[in-house]
Each structure stands twice: as C-alpha cells, then as structure tokens.
Amino acid sequence: MSLWHELRRRNVFKVAAAYAIVAWLLSQIADLIFPILLLPDWILRAVVAVLLLGFPVAVLLAWAYEVTPDGIKQTESVPLAESIRDLTGRRINYILAVLLVIAVLYIAIENRLPRPRDMDRIPEETPAVALESPPATVTDTPNRLPNSVAVLPFVNLSPNADDAYFAAGVHEQILNELARIRDMSVIARTSVLRYASDPPPVPQIAEELNVETIMEGSVRYSGEKVRVTAQLIDGMTGAHLWTEDYDGDLSDIFAIQTDIATAIASALETELLPAERAQLEQPPTESTAAYALFLEARNLFTATSGDILGAIDLLDRALALDPDFALAYGLRATIRAYTLINSAVVAPSDPTIVTENKRQTLEDADRALALDDTVGYAWLARGLVAQLSWRWLDADEVYARALALEPNNSNILRNYAWLKVFAGEYEEGMRLARRQAELSPNDPLTYTFLNQAAVYSRQWDEALEAALTLAEMAPTNVLNIVVFGHLHRMKNEFEKAAASLRMAEELISSTGGSHTFLPGIIYSYGLIGREQDAMRAFDTYQSTVDHATVGAGDWTMAYLGIRDFDSAYAWLSRAVARAERHELDAGFFALTLVRTNVNDDPVLEQPRFRELRERLGRAANSR
C-alpha cells in the first residue's frame, strides 16, 4: 500500500486541513481581541508560534492514533475489521464544512468593517533624516486653482539693510489686501517664503503652488521716498501680463499697495465687489511713521523666531503715534491671543497674568472693531479667545464673520477648521482644512494641521497622506513622529509604535524642544501597554515642568498614560470645572482629544469619564 493511500486512509489530510482552519481562526480572533485588552504584541506572536508548532504534532498524532469505540488507540494495534476510520473521516468532513462556513463568514464580516485602506504605506522606519530641500507638494496638473496668484517675497533694494522689514511688510500687506477678494485664490505668505532667494523658473513655481499667475516685485525705501516695482507673470508660459513702477513718498505707499492689488484682480478678470474696493482704498492710518512701525512689528511677529514682546513694543509705539490705528490694535490682539494658545510654554506661573492677557486681547480686539469692523486680525483674536474659553457657538459666529471679510486668510481658515472638527462637524472642518492646504501648500504647519484635523475626523487615508508629506518636508517634526506611532498602533504594530514614540522623546531631549508633546507620548505608551516607558516619560515630564503652567488637560492625558485613572479623573474634573466657567486651560488641545476620545480608549467610555466628557460638550455649546 502506497504512503499516499495510507495517509488518506488514516485521515491525516483531513486532520491537517481542520487544524489549519482552526489555527487560522484562533490567530485572527487573537489579533482582534488582544489590542482591546491592551496585551503586548509579543503575546500574539507567541500564540501564532504555538499554533505553528502544533501543526506537525497534530499530523503525527493523526498518523499514529485513531478513534475507536473503546477510545483512542495506536493505529497499528487496531484490526482492519474493527476500524471505524471511514466513519471518523465522514465526521471530520462535517467538521471541515462547518469550519469553512465560519471562516468564510469571518472574512466577509472582517472585510466590511471600517479600517484604513492605505495603512500599509506607513514607513517601516519613521522618517528622521533631513532632506536637502523640501519637495514639490502639488502634482503636475494643468488644472490650476482658478483666479489664483502667488505673490513672491519682494526683493529689498533699500540702501539700509535694516530697512528690509519694509519690503517684507509691503509684501505681506499686499497679500492681506488680496485675501479680502473672495473670487481669488491667494497663496499664503508662509508658502512663498522659500522662494525669497535663488527662486526656480516661474513655471516651476506655479506648478509647485498650483497657481495660474506669479507676481514678483521689489521695494526701495530710503528716507521718505519709496519705489515699488511689480510684475505679474503667466504661470504656464512665463510671459509678462503686466508690469509697473511706482514712485512716491512714504505717504503714497497705501495707494501703491491698493493699485497693485487692484491691478492683479483686473488681470485675473476678477470683479471687485463695492465693499471689497472700498476696503482696498481705505488707508489704515494717517501716520506714515506709525505704519512703518506696524510693518516692522508684523514682520517681527511672523518671522521664524517670532519675537512676541518686541512686536508688541513696536505696536505700542505705533499706537502712541496714532491712537485710532485699528489695524495695529487688531494685530496686537492677535499676537496676544496666540500667546494664550501656547500658554503652557510662555505664560508665567501666576495664572492671573494669563487672565490679564485674555482681558487685554479682547480689549484690543474690541477697540479695533469699534474703529473699523472689517479688521480681520481683530475677529481672529476674538474667535481664538472664544474657542479657547469653551464658547464655541460664539467662536463659530466670529470665525464665519472673519472668513466673510477675508476668505483667503489662511490663519482664519485653519482655526475655523479646528473649531469645526473639535465640535464634531467633520465634513465642514475637513472642507476648510483642505482649502487652507490649497492656499498654503509649502508650509509644514499646513500638513501638521491637516493631519490632526483628519485624525479627529477619522479620515485615516488623508491623515496618512498628510503625515507622509510632512515627513518629507520636516523629518524631525515631533508631533508628526508621534502621529506615526498612533498609526502603527492602529495596525497593532506595537513595536514600531513604541519605536516612533522613543524617537520623539529623543528629539525633545536632544534638541531642547518643548515638552508640550510629552503628555501625548505618555498616553500613547499607555495605550500600547508600555507601562515602564510611560512611567519614564512621566517622570521626565514631572521633573521639567511646573504644575502651575501646565494645563489640567495635559495632566489628565499624562495620568491616563500611566494608567492612574483616579488621578486622571481628578485632573479632568478640574479641567471640566474650568471649562464650565469658560476659563482658559493650557491643556486645551489635550482636552479636545479626551472629549472626542479620538484614540478609542475604553477607559474614557467608563460612566464616570463619559459624564465628564459630556459636560465638556455642554460647556462648549453654552453661552
């Protein structure tokens, strides 16, 4: 009798098939259940290893033994006349049929469950090496943004190098003028700064920014004399659409900026509404000295270093020259509002100073709007304060008003989109976020923001796209590396998730970076069952921050990470009480993550935590 016939006679093949199906089902169930139980991924690997080792054992047992009416006996000891192998084989056939039905049903159900479709594109190693230059972020396509323009940084031709701020200020003011025109798409300042020196050919810039036209210019500022040269260029052909030289006194700079903005709109065949034309033609101040200080302050604030105190001092001086300078009040309000966002970093330990900053922010914003209710800076500042104070209905109204005034303002779009995703209006939030990305395609902050908006909205494909783009542009962006850890965790790749989190920790330590991201790192460690890593990061956090300057939201997240749920509950209770009083908390962003439970943490679904999260939602929707 052949070996093949004997294997069939002893039902070895059928036992092997049944074992394989059962082992596969067990491994799939383990893969589904173990992450929910927060078991480390080595346990899953151990289960799979045991199942694999059991296969040859099952085959050998099927060969050596068989089932008889008197129990299990060695095959060699069972006479053929007493064997019931055929009956056993038929029973195994029934078992195989049932197992196959179960396997097919499992596959059908598993394939219908929502899951990220492109998660396999997560890099094996979180990107952490610098690129020589940022890549183009817009694909080659003839379908450019309609009525679109990118205004490149103006070349400074002033004899005094210290007057470079003036060219930068004129450039930004023209961008702000254009941002008011609703039928245009104006690329944000942050996305054109990379072309300030040694720019590539105009068609390449237009392709990278996905625009129809490019504007170049230069400014010469000396004493009271100003000369501005501007030219608009077709982004496809490089042909000049118009060019103009403007000469005048410093007092003429307002008219020059208006003429340039109007000329661009005309060249793009964009019809200006009467209100838009009136806004363009209204000079912001009668004092040219105050305006020069305003331009210098704005340039100082928007520079990479962001000298907040220096900018506020310049604005104080500008307002001393012109107490009715609405735009200066608005800018000072916006600067102060942004310090409230980052209060965990820059605020002194005395919480009353944060409260005073909030009061001054609103006072400046109200003063600006009383003088000129079209100042976008002032509306943005009021929206930020309302948002951070858990007055989201008020913030929504304010941002809507601000966006109607300046539909191309990237900062307004960004913060309005944040508000929408925080409030659970994900479709509208993502629409605003994508629009902001269109207008600011070369800015790493754009993809940081777009990624986070997509995470809140559970748009995983888009979150991954933004994370991959940001990894190329800013490989050492700590928040993005933490996001990769989050995406790995979603794939149950806990080792890779932990590696990303450790890399983020090392970057914070080696670069002296902000510890603002540590609560999120601690929390992520806790979610993947890395208690020792979570505790190590927690100890670092405790030793480097002052409890008085860290928000209750951040401490909530940190204690969740080390699985000290009673302490987390206590801190979350404090945060909720503050929100219900519409007070500021430096851990605002951590609180929004906890409220929406973006990480699907089962602890936050417990009744006591759910009750606090619901109170946060009610606070946000109260007046």
Helices and strands as residue ranges (DSSP letters): H 3-9, H 12-36, H 41-64, E 65-68, E 71-74, G 75-77, G 80-82, H 85-112, G 119-121, E 148-151, E 155-156, G 161-163, H 164-179, E 185-186, H 189-192, G 193-195, H 202-209, E 213-222, E 225-234, E 240-249, G 250-252, H 253-267, H 274-281, H 288-302, H 308-321, H 326-341, H 343-346, H 351-371, H 376-388, H 392-405, H 410-422, H 426-439, H 444-456, H 460-473, H 478-490, H 494-511, G 515-517, H 518-527, H 531-544, G 547-549, H 552-561, H 565-580, H 588-596, G 602-605, H 607-620
